[in-house]
Structure formats: C-alpha cells, structure tokens
Amino acid sequence: MLQTFVKKPVRMPMVARRLRDPDINPCLSESDASTRCMDENNYDREKCSTYFLKYKNCRKFWNSVMIQRRQNGVQPSMPTAAERDEILGAMGKMPY
C-alpha cells in the first residue's frame, strides 16, 4: 500500500511574525539591510559594520521614544508606522 504524505504549510513562529510587522518593529528596514549585507559579503562582519551601527542607533532612538511615551502615559508606547513617519518628517532628517 502506497501512502502519500501531505506537507503542511510551514508557519512562521509568532515571535518571527511580530518582528516582521512594521507597526511593532520600527527598525525593520535597517534589520533587513544588515542581513542583506551579511548575505552578500559571505558573513564578513567587518564589511557590514555601518549597517550594524545604523540598526543599533535606530533601536536606541525608538527605544528612547517608547520610554518617553510610556512615562507620559501615551498608549501604545511604540508609535505605529504612520506615527513614526510623521515624527521623522517633523524632524526633517533621520536622527540615526
């Protein structure tokens, strides 16, 4: 008797889905850029140090915004993607 196996679709774990959500992860483009750099440069970390620094500065900036909003009682503590675009537009340039 021949059995056929049906492959179940692979689902991303919840944590990974949350990290790919632009409303939750404000540094998604920086993260993708650093990953792409690593892929293109055969995982040579030295060649991608500027991407890592930009990602680190992005995380620091949005973390400080989140802490400030939390202290002021603003919900949600992390601004949505649309709110972040407005914040960056008001600054005139990227702070990181």
Backbone as CSV, one residue per row, in Angstrom:
resi,resn,N_x,N_y,N_z,CA_x,CA_y,CA_z,C_x,C_y,C_z
1,MET,0.838,-1.163,0.000,0.000,0.000,0.000,0.896,1.244,0.000
2,LEU,0.616,2.160,-0.891,1.399,3.366,-1.052,0.735,4.513,-0.293
3,GLN,1.516,5.108,0.587,0.989,6.239,1.354,1.493,7.538,0.752
4,THR,0.632,8.503,0.726,1.057,9.823,0.276,1.079,10.738,1.480
5,PHE,2.080,11.533,1.506,2.227,12.465,2.617,1.910,13.867,2.115
6,VAL,1.100,14.528,2.858,0.738,15.899,2.529,1.568,16.807,3.421
7,LYS,2.312,17.677,2.770,3.130,18.610,3.544,2.249,19.715,4.088
8,LYS,2.408,19.959,5.359,1.706,21.087,5.964,2.459,22.351,5.610
9,PRO,1.734,23.432,5.391,2.458,24.683,5.132,3.253,25.097,6.366
10,VAL,4.441,25.573,6.132,5.307,25.994,7.231,4.833,27.362,7.702
11,ARG,4.545,27.458,8.981,4.104,28.722,9.553,5.240,29.346,10.322
12,MET,5.345,30.646,10.178,6.359,31.371,10.932,5.959,31.412,12.393
13,PRO,6.899,31.223,13.291,6.569,31.353,14.716,6.061,32.765,15.012
14,MET,5.266,32.871,16.056,4.646,34.150,16.412,5.689,35.238,16.631
15,VAL,6.793,34.914,17.254,7.839,35.910,17.515,8.383,36.435,16.190
16,ALA,8.624,35.552,15.244,9.147,35.974,13.948,8.127,36.821,13.198
17,ARG,6.861,36.477,13.275,5.825,37.283,12.624,5.760,38.670,13.228
18,ARG,5.904,38.764,14.545,5.864,40.070,15.202,7.057,40.921,14.783
19,LEU,8.218,40.307,14.625,9.402,41.062,14.226,9.294,41.568,12.791
20,ARG,8.495,40.915,11.965,8.307,41.329,10.581,7.182,42.350,10.435
21,ASP,6.481,42.670,11.524,5.367,43.619,11.490,5.919,45.041,11.607
22,PRO,5.708,45.891,10.589,6.262,47.247,10.651,5.660,48.111,11.759
23,ASP,4.477,47.766,12.269,3.915,48.541,13.380,4.600,48.197,14.696
24,ILE,5.211,47.043,14.779,5.871,46.611,16.016,7.374,46.874,15.964
25,ASN,7.993,46.602,14.824,9.438,46.743,14.685,9.758,48.009,13.883
26,PRO,10.193,49.072,14.546,10.464,50.318,13.832,11.735,50.277,12.990
27,CYS,12.588,49.300,13.219,13.869,49.223,12.519,13.912,48.066,11.537
28,LEU,12.787,47.758,10.944,12.698,46.621,10.031,13.601,46.813,8.810
29,SER,13.605,47.993,8.225,14.427,48.210,7.027,15.922,48.134,7.363
30,GLU,16.312,48.648,8.529,17.720,48.574,8.939,18.138,47.130,9.201
31,SER,17.233,46.376,9.797,17.498,44.957,10.058,17.659,44.190,8.751
32,ASP,16.754,44.443,7.805,16.831,43.772,6.510,18.106,44.153,5.761
33,ALA,18.500,45.426,5.854,19.707,45.877,5.168,20.953,45.195,5.730
34,SER,21.019,45.047,7.051,22.196,44.400,7.641,22.225,42.914,7.294
35,THR,21.067,42.284,7.263,21.007,40.865,6.883,21.415,40.681,5.423
36,ARG,20.928,41.567,4.561,21.270,41.504,3.144,22.766,41.706,2.952
37,CYS,23.350,42.643,3.696,24.788,42.889,3.604,25.575,41.644,4.004
38,MET,25.149,41.022,5.079,25.845,39.799,5.520,25.756,38.708,4.456
39,ASP,24.588,38.557,3.849,24.422,37.547,2.797,25.324,37.841,1.604
40,GLU,25.392,39.106,1.209,26.159,39.487,0.028,27.669,39.446,0.254
41,ASN,28.102,39.581,1.505,29.533,39.632,1.807,30.044,38.392,2.522
42,ASN,29.380,37.279,2.315,29.816,35.993,2.859,30.022,36.057,4.374
43,TYR,29.123,36.773,5.042,29.090,36.875,6.505,30.370,37.455,7.108
44,ASP,30.960,38.407,6.390,32.111,39.140,6.898,31.575,40.357,7.658
45,ARG,31.612,40.280,8.978,31.008,41.309,9.824,31.661,42.680,9.638
46,GLU,32.940,42.712,9.355,33.635,43.988,9.210,33.087,44.802,8.050
47,LYS,32.691,44.149,6.968,32.169,44.848,5.797,30.784,45.432,6.045
48,CYS,30.103,44.950,7.070,28.733,45.389,7.337,28.612,46.223,8.603
49,SER,29.723,46.684,9.127,29.686,47.386,10.409,28.838,48.658,10.355
50,THR,28.808,49.355,9.212,27.983,50.565,9.127,26.496,50.226,9.220
51,TYR,26.105,49.096,8.645,24.707,48.664,8.731,24.339,48.307,10.171
52,PHE,25.260,47.643,10.864,25.009,47.277,12.260,24.880,48.527,13.128
53,LEU,25.740,49.504,12.880,25.704,50.740,13.650,24.395,51.497,13.413
54,LYS,23.963,51.534,12.163,22.706,52.214,11.849,21.535,51.517,12.548
55,TYR,21.530,50.181,12.544,20.475,49.422,13.220,20.501,49.697,14.731
56,LYS,21.688,49.691,15.304,21.835,49.930,16.750,21.326,51.328,17.117
57,ASN,21.689,52.330,16.317,21.233,53.697,16.574,19.722,53.827,16.402
58,CYS,19.170,53.111,15.446,17.720,53.103,15.242,17.023,52.537,16.474
59,ARG,17.512,51.423,16.950,16.908,50.800,18.141,17.005,51.733,19.350
60,LYS,18.146,52.385,19.532,18.314,53.321,20.652,17.315,54.465,20.558
61,PHE,17.176,55.043,19.355,16.282,56.177,19.170,14.840,55.794,19.480
62,TRP,14.345,54.702,18.878,12.942,54.337,19.076,12.691,53.811,20.479
63,ASN,13.705,53.240,21.106,13.555,52.814,22.496,13.390,54.030,23.403
64,SER,14.153,55.092,23.137,14.013,56.301,23.952,12.644,56.948,23.733
65,VAL,12.131,56.912,22.499,10.791,57.425,22.218,9.758,56.603,22.985
66,MET,9.920,55.287,22.955,8.983,54.394,23.639,8.984,54.652,25.153
67,ILE,10.152,54.831,25.738,10.248,55.092,27.176,9.576,56.417,27.513
68,GLN,9.827,57.442,26.704,9.233,58.757,26.937,7.707,58.687,26.850
69,ARG,7.186,57.982,25.848,5.732,57.851,25.699,5.138,57.089,26.880
70,ARG,5.836,56.070,27.330,5.352,55.294,28.472,5.299,56.162,29.731
71,GLN,6.326,56.986,29.931,6.362,57.879,31.091,5.252,58.919,31.031
72,ASN,4.883,59.334,29.819,3.825,60.328,29.638,2.436,59.706,29.594
73,GLY,2.359,58.381,29.693,1.071,57.696,29.699,0.437,57.550,28.331
74,VAL,1.213,57.683,27.265,0.690,57.566,25.900,0.629,56.087,25.523
75,GLN,-0.509,55.680,24.987,-0.672,54.300,24.534,-0.936,54.284,23.043
76,PRO,-0.400,53.377,22.279,0.617,52.400,22.662,1.974,53.081,22.846
77,SER,2.813,52.435,23.608,4.105,53.054,23.907,4.990,53.150,22.666
78,MET,4.849,52.210,21.734,5.595,52.299,20.475,4.667,52.912,19.429
79,PRO,5.063,54.033,18.820,4.214,54.641,17.800,3.997,53.690,16.625
80,THR,2.851,53.799,15.972,2.586,52.975,14.788,3.485,53.449,13.652
81,ALA,3.520,52.691,12.575,4.369,53.040,11.432,4.001,54.418,10.881
82,ALA,2.710,54.725,10.814,2.277,56.030,10.307,2.728,57.156,11.235
83,GLU,2.605,56.943,12.540,3.057,57.954,13.509,4.572,58.150,13.427
84,ARG,5.305,57.070,13.237,6.764,57.174,13.132,7.156,57.984,11.899
85,ASP,6.418,57.783,10.781,6.704,58.575,9.577,6.477,60.057,9.843
86,GLU,5.418,60.382,10.588,5.144,61.778,10.930,6.256,62.348,11.818
87,ILE,6.697,61.564,12.794,7.764,62.009,13.709,9.043,62.288,12.925
88,LEU,9.415,61.366,12.034,10.629,61.545,11.253,10.478,62.706,10.285
89,GLY,9.275,62.888,9.711,9.033,64.006,8.810,9.159,65.339,9.522
90,ALA,8.690,65.407,10.752,8.772,66.645,11.534,10.219,66.985,11.880
91,MET,11.061,65.959,12.008,12.476,66.193,12.335,13.243,66.684,11.114
92,GLY,12.743,66.383,9.925,13.399,66.839,8.708,14.512,65.932,8.219
93,LYS,15.091,65.166,9.100,16.165,64.237,8.704,16.138,63.022,9.636
94,MET,16.834,62.009,9.237,16.892,60.806,10.072,17.786,61.084,11.270
95,PRO,17.298,60.818,12.474,18.103,61.070,13.669,19.155,59.991,13.921
96,TYR,19.169,58.988,13.097,20.142,57.891,13.278,20.779,57.500,11.973
